[in-house]
Amino acid sequence: MRRYGSPQGLANWLADEKFEAWMPASNVAAPLMAPSSVPKALYDAAVLRKGTAWTASWLAPCRYDALTRVLHAKTVFAAKAIASELGGLLRGLGIGLGPALAN
């Protein structure tokens, strides 16, 4: 019989998944992603360079003005991070990076 009352039993407790009974049921659905206005060429190139998670967290909240070809980041900090990481790509695609838009 295994004992679970001491720190030495923690490995067995985790391995046997004894914690499952105390876990709350997850009724929270995954949040739906709003469609992004970022051009597909920019988004796909950013995924290749920086990965899916980085692109989703930094580029997805941005808004793109197709008339002026300017990408507007959600915050000033985000604009600086995007310029630092994707400045050459933005120049290559002829897309400017503007200041954050007011909500």
WOUR-V377414 format. One record per residue. N is the residue number from 0. RES is the residue in one small letter. PHI is phi in radians with two decimals (999 if undefined). OMEGA is omega in radians with two decimals (NA if undefined). Layout:
N RES PHI OMEGA
N RES PHI OMEGA
//
This chain:
0 m 999 -3.14
1 r -1.51 3.09
2 r -1.84 -3.12
3 y -2.06 -3.05
4 g -1.58 -3.08
5 s -2.18 3.11
6 p -1.04 3.13
7 q -1.18 3.14
8 g -1.48 -3.09
9 l -1.06 3.14
10 a -1.06 3.11
11 n -1.19 -3.14
12 w -1.06 3.11
13 l -1.25 -3.11
14 a -1.12 -3.14
15 d -1.48 3.13
16 e 0.97 3.11
17 k -1.21 -3.12
18 f -1.33 -3.05
19 e -1.00 -3.10
20 a -1.14 -3.11
21 w -1.64 -3.13
22 m -1.34 3.10
23 p -1.24 3.11
24 a -1.20 -3.11
25 s -1.66 3.09
26 n -1.85 -3.09
27 v -1.45 3.10
28 a -1.41 3.10
29 a -1.14 -3.13
30 p -1.14 3.11
31 l -1.36 3.12
32 m -1.42 3.07
33 a -1.26 3.13
34 p -1.09 -3.11
35 s -1.57 3.11
36 s -1.64 3.13
37 v -1.18 3.14
38 p -1.00 -3.10
39 k -1.04 -3.14
40 a -1.08 3.11
41 l -1.17 -3.11
42 y -1.07 -3.13
43 d -1.13 3.11
44 a -1.16 3.11
45 a -1.17 3.09
46 v -1.10 3.13
47 l -1.14 -3.08
48 r -1.43 -2.98
49 k -1.98 -3.14
50 g 1.74 -3.07
51 t -1.17 -3.08
52 a -1.12 3.14
53 w -1.10 -3.11
54 t -1.11 -3.14
55 a -1.15 -3.09
56 s -1.41 -3.09
57 w -1.76 -3.07
58 l -1.60 -3.08
59 a -1.02 3.13
60 p -1.30 -3.10
61 c -1.26 3.05
62 r -2.07 -3.08
63 y -1.94 3.07
64 d -1.69 -3.05
65 a -1.21 -3.14
66 l -1.21 -3.13
67 t -1.70 -3.10
68 r 0.96 3.14
69 v -2.16 3.08
70 l -1.66 3.14
71 h -1.88 3.12
72 a -1.36 -3.12
73 k -1.24 -3.14
74 t -2.34 3.09
75 v -1.14 3.12
76 f -1.07 3.12
77 a -1.11 3.12
78 a -1.08 3.12
79 k -1.15 3.14
80 a -1.14 3.13
81 i -1.16 3.11
82 a -1.09 -3.14
83 s -1.17 -3.05
84 e -1.54 -3.02
85 l -2.18 -3.10
86 g -0.98 -3.14
87 g -1.15 3.12
88 l -1.14 3.11
89 l -1.08 3.11
90 r -1.11 -3.14
91 g -1.10 3.13
92 l -1.58 -3.14
93 g 1.24 3.14
94 i -1.96 3.09
95 g -1.54 3.10
96 l -2.08 -3.08
97 g -1.71 3.12
98 p -1.19 3.11
99 a -1.11 3.12
100 l -1.52 3.07
101 a -1.30 -3.13
102 n -1.33 NA
//
